[in-house]
Amino acid sequence: MSSKRRRAIWRQVGLQAFLLTVTAFVVFPILWIVSLSLDPRGIDKPLDLTLIPPGASLDAYRKVLIEPFGLLCRNPNDPASCMTFGSLLRNSLLVALGTSVVAVILGSSAAYAFSRFRFIGRQAGMLGFIVLIMLPTTAALAPLYVLLSQIRFGGESLRTTLLGLSLAYASSTMPFAVWNLKGYFDTIPKELEEAARIDGASLTQTFVRIMLPLALPALAVTILFSFMAGWTEFVLAWTFLENPSRFTLAMALRSMQGQYATPWSEFSAMSILMSLPIVLLFFLMQRYVVSGLAAGAVKG
Amino acid sequence: MTMEQTQLKAATARPARATNDLARRIRQSRIAWAYIAPAGLLMLFVTLFPYIYQVGMAFTNYRIQNLRFNIFDPDTWERFAPAWVGLDNFRRILTSQLTVENYDFGRLLLFNVTWTVTNVALHVSLGVVIALALNQKDLIGRKVYRALFILPWAIPGYITALTWKNMYDQRFGAVNHLLRAANGFLGTDLPTNIRWLEQAQPPIGGPLAFLPLAYYALLLTNVWLGWPFMTVVATGALQAIPNDLYEAANMDGANAWQKFWHVTVPLIRPAMVPAIMLGTIWTFNNFAVIYFISEGGPFGRTEILVTQAFKLVYEQRLYGVAAAFGIVIFVILLVFTIANNRITRATEAYDV
């Protein structure tokens, strides 16, 4: 064996050893929660470190998916009025999709202006959006509550609707969306748009037909992040929503965290069920995530 | 044309062109702001307005009895309006005179900064090193690693936090189980009864005595959570480096270390700086990990500014003080970001 080949093999062994260590670190908590979700004892106290606990079953998943959530009912005495996984899922999807649609449409429009026009107030506007990333959301709960309560929408206050919630989430993801999209638009050469303009396309047409398709990775990242924000947020939802029929998965998961006892198998099963769609989205969009983020930042 | 005529023409032409330029700029500005308007209006109503309201609240002693005060409803003004206290809230926050258990502003700030700096440093160094390893051309199993390594990022943050809290349980948690398993397997004698989140005695004394064991536990969790973002950004930047730069460095006889410092680092820097800035803001305000794992304990020594602000609202019901606290956090971050913006010039025009 040549020394060059031997060196290549040792290099590979070193790389694999390093990456396998990282893998172990990454996977350990995930395996732990999978193990808890399979544990029929429903406690937080397994006495050993086994992936498949004794008497493992999918019972917790069955419970979460089929049985009604006893804590989330319009009428505590009537099980039929309680939320089920399906109805919670529907609400979560509505909020998450609403958030991402609002964020990607409004965000790309604003980012386009910041990237392509030289206008009065541009620097101030850009800085304004960045500054907004820094405002801690937990701090402005009370005034937002008052404000959204004032706006009536279809006979009820906007605060208690899923639309109001989507708008609040979209607003909190907006600064990042605008910033990242603007960075990505900056990397797209101007010549294509100029050619389209010479061919008589209007500004809106150039934006929709030329810019947006070219910025697909960054749009995908925006959709992914805002979907995730809408999918997992529960502080605002918990404070604003009143009618249990509008409650979301994230709220249901939070409600399982009892003050004294948590049903750990069900909590873990629910956590895994809630994480799966996001993880799948990440896998599907992985290629876009790498290019859609990095390019946004590369310009600096 | 005489000299005078030319000068005269130039003198009259200049203001005309300037007006034209201005008119064009204004027209352009109008179009630009029309594109920004939808996002801008949403931000104005849903984000900016509440914060302005918040600024007003910060100068009052807004408490639970003022909750029925509604600025849009004059009927509530007389009975429920909070009293104006000027800068008193800020004075009490900054001089640690709040009647809140374990409250010490200096300690909070020191811990928050330490927490942010150590986390971001670990995120970036680990993130870049792993991105480099994944970027080796002869690496076997790259796709599998890439897919696995995105998991900590993809799993919702508070699920991660609650899982780790469960893992740090003294008697039944996975971490102590792991140490027990290691003792059995390797014949070592590691302690297996560690109170990860509760132990008051700091593991490292001297200047680091202000960091309880819970800090290291939280750090481990947040490193687990945070490095994949940096790896993704670094991967994108690494893939954009043209290979001939490395070939040129090889011809100059550079070793691996020199290539890393003189080719890789300068070229991924522009991508990493904004990512570091974002990571710093996110970590500085990282609510979920602290609140759900250690809840600020033991004795408030792992409390950060945002968890303290949240507790002021939800436990103490001191809305006015909490509003002032939010402003203090914002100002600290703003100073930092402006300094950072000066360096990175992230808002600069892109004309090359």
Contacts between the chains, C-beta under 8 A, distances in Angstrom:
chain1	res1	chain2	res2	distance
A	8	B	138	6.6
A	11	B	136	7.9
A	11	B	138	7.3
A	12	B	138	6.5
A	12	B	139	7.6
A	12	B	140	6.6
A	15	B	133	5.6
A	15	B	136	6.1
A	15	B	139	5.8
A	16	B	140	7.1
A	16	B	141	7.6
A	18	B	133	5.9
A	19	B	130	7.6
A	19	B	133	5.9
A	19	B	134	7.6
A	19	B	139	7.9
A	19	B	141	7.8
A	19	B	145	5.4
A	22	B	130	6.1
A	22	B	149	7.1
A	23	B	145	7.0
A	23	B	148	5.8
A	23	B	149	7.9
A	25	B	224	6.7
A	26	B	148	6.0
A	26	B	149	6.3
A	26	B	151	6.0
A	26	B	152	6.0
A	26	B	224	7.2
A	27	B	148	6.9
A	27	B	151	7.8
A	28	B	174	7.3
A	28	B	178	7.7
A	29	B	160	7.3
A	29	B	163	5.3
A	29	B	164	6.4
A	29	B	167	6.3
A	29	B	174	7.5
A	29	B	224	7.0
A	30	B	151	6.4
A	30	B	155	7.6
A	32	B	163	6.9
A	32	B	166	7.7
A	32	B	167	6.0
A	32	B	174	4.6
A	33	B	163	5.0
A	33	B	166	8.0
A	36	B	166	7.4
A	44	B	166	5.8
A	44	B	169	6.9
A	44	B	172	6.4
A	45	B	169	8.0
A	45	B	171	7.4
A	45	B	172	4.1
A	46	B	172	6.6
A	47	B	172	6.9
A	48	B	177	7.0
A	49	B	174	6.8
A	49	B	177	4.3
A	49	B	178	6.5
A	49	B	180	7.7
A	49	B	181	5.4
A	102	B	42	7.5
A	105	B	38	7.7
A	106	B	38	4.6
A	106	B	39	3.9
A	106	B	42	6.2
A	107	B	39	6.1
A	109	B	35	4.9
A	109	B	36	7.3
A	109	B	38	6.2
A	109	B	39	6.6
A	110	B	35	6.3
A	110	B	36	4.5
A	110	B	38	7.5
A	110	B	39	3.9
A	110	B	40	6.8
A	112	B	35	5.7
A	113	B	31	7.8
A	113	B	32	4.2
A	113	B	33	7.3
A	113	B	35	3.7
A	113	B	36	4.9
A	114	B	32	7.9
A	114	B	36	7.4
A	115	B	350	7.1
A	117	B	28	5.5
A	117	B	29	7.6
A	117	B	31	6.7
A	117	B	32	3.8
A	117	B	35	7.8
A	118	B	25	7.7
A	118	B	28	6.8
A	118	B	349	7.1
A	119	B	25	7.0
A	119	B	28	5.2
A	119	B	29	3.8
A	119	B	31	7.9
A	119	B	32	4.0
A	119	B	33	7.1
A	120	B	25	6.4
A	120	B	26	7.1
A	120	B	29	4.4
A	121	B	29	7.0
A	121	B	33	7.5
A	122	B	32	7.3
A	123	B	347	6.0
A	125	B	36	6.5
A	125	B	40	7.8
A	126	B	347	4.4
A	127	B	341	7.5
A	127	B	347	5.8
A	129	B	43	7.7
A	130	B	337	6.9
A	130	B	341	7.5
A	130	B	346	7.3
A	130	B	347	7.0
A	131	B	334	6.6
A	131	B	337	7.4
A	132	B	43	6.4
A	132	B	47	5.8
A	132	B	48	7.6
A	133	B	278	7.4
A	133	B	281	5.8
A	134	B	281	5.6
A	134	B	285	7.8
A	134	B	330	6.1
A	134	B	333	4.3
A	134	B	334	6.3
A	134	B	337	6.3
A	135	B	47	7.0
A	135	B	51	6.0
A	135	B	326	7.6
A	135	B	330	5.9
A	136	B	285	4.9
A	136	B	287	7.8
A	136	B	306	5.0
A	136	B	309	6.7
A	136	B	326	6.1
A	136	B	329	5.7
A	136	B	330	7.4
A	138	B	287	6.2
A	138	B	306	6.1
A	138	B	309	6.5
A	138	B	310	4.9
A	138	B	313	7.5
A	139	B	54	6.6
A	139	B	306	7.7
A	139	B	309	5.5
A	139	B	313	7.9
A	139	B	322	6.7
A	139	B	323	7.1
A	139	B	325	7.3
A	139	B	326	3.2
A	139	B	329	7.3
A	140	B	47	7.6
A	140	B	50	4.1
A	140	B	51	5.6
A	140	B	53	7.9
A	140	B	54	5.4
A	140	B	326	7.0
A	141	B	313	6.8
A	142	B	54	8.0
A	142	B	57	7.5
A	142	B	67	7.9
A	142	B	313	7.4
A	142	B	319	5.8
A	143	B	49	7.3
A	143	B	50	3.8
A	143	B	51	7.6
A	143	B	53	3.7
A	143	B	54	5.6
A	143	B	57	7.2
A	144	B	46	7.0
A	144	B	50	4.4
A	146	B	53	7.4
A	146	B	70	6.2
A	146	B	71	7.3
A	146	B	72	7.9
A	147	B	45	7.2
A	147	B	46	7.8
A	147	B	49	6.2
A	147	B	50	6.1
A	147	B	53	7.6
A	150	B	70	8.0
A	150	B	72	5.6
A	167	B	42	6.6
A	167	B	46	5.9
A	168	B	46	5.6
A	170	B	42	6.8
A	171	B	42	5.3
A	171	B	43	5.8
A	171	B	46	3.9
A	171	B	47	5.0
A	172	B	47	7.2
A	174	B	39	5.8
A	174	B	42	6.8
A	174	B	43	5.9
A	174	B	47	7.8
A	175	B	43	7.8
A	176	B	278	7.5
A	178	B	39	6.5
A	183	B	274	7.6
A	186	B	350	4.2
A	203	B	31	6.9
A	228	B	156	7.3
A	231	B	156	7.2
A	232	B	156	3.9
A	232	B	157	7.0
A	232	B	158	6.9
A	232	B	159	7.9
A	234	B	158	7.7
A	250	B	156	7.7
A	253	B	159	7.5
A	254	B	158	8.0
A	257	B	162	6.9
A	264	B	166	7.2
A	267	B	162	7.7
A	268	B	163	8.0
A	271	B	159	4.5
A	271	B	162	7.6
A	271	B	163	7.2
A	274	B	156	6.6
A	274	B	159	6.9
A	275	B	154	7.2
A	275	B	155	4.8
A	275	B	156	6.1
A	275	B	159	6.1
A	278	B	154	5.3
A	278	B	155	7.3
A	278	B	156	6.6
A	279	B	151	6.7
A	279	B	154	4.5
A	279	B	155	6.9
A	281	B	154	7.8
A	282	B	150	5.4
A	282	B	153	7.3
A	282	B	154	4.0
A	283	B	147	6.3
A	283	B	150	7.4
A	286	B	146	7.0
A	286	B	147	7.2
A	286	B	150	6.4
A	289	B	150	7.8
A	289	B	232	6.1
A	290	B	232	5.7
A	290	B	235	5.6
A	290	B	236	4.9
A	290	B	239	7.6
A	291	B	236	6.1
A	293	B	232	6.0
A	293	B	233	5.8
A	293	B	236	6.3
A	294	B	232	7.3
A	294	B	233	5.5
A	294	B	235	7.2
A	294	B	236	2.1
A	294	B	237	5.5
A	294	B	239	7.9
A	294	B	240	7.3
A	294	B	271	5.6
A	295	B	236	6.7
A	297	B	233	5.9
A	297	B	236	7.8
A	297	B	237	7.8
A	297	B	270	7.6
A	297	B	271	4.6
A	297	B	272	7.7
A	297	B	273	8.0
A	297	B	274	4.5
A	297	B	275	5.4
A	298	B	236	7.4
A	298	B	237	6.3
A	298	B	240	6.7
A	298	B	270	5.8
A	298	B	271	4.7
A	299	B	270	7.4
A	299	B	350	6.1
A	300	B	270	4.1
A	300	B	271	7.5
A	300	B	273	6.2
A	300	B	274	6.2
A	300	B	344	5.8
A	300	B	345	7.1
A	300	B	346	6.2
